[in-house]
């Protein structure tokens, strides 16, 4: 049975580890981008919630003024 020379095994392992590291780096970049998108969506959602609350308060005050 033939087994690769130790230097070939080391070379193959280094190439596998390098590829795995590159894949992990790419996934990390993608996750960071998705996290930034999620944070932006959360900010927009909060802003819309605050705007809706302010509109309701203004409408309520307008109704109260109209009653007077």
Helices and strands as residue ranges (DSSP letters): H 6-67
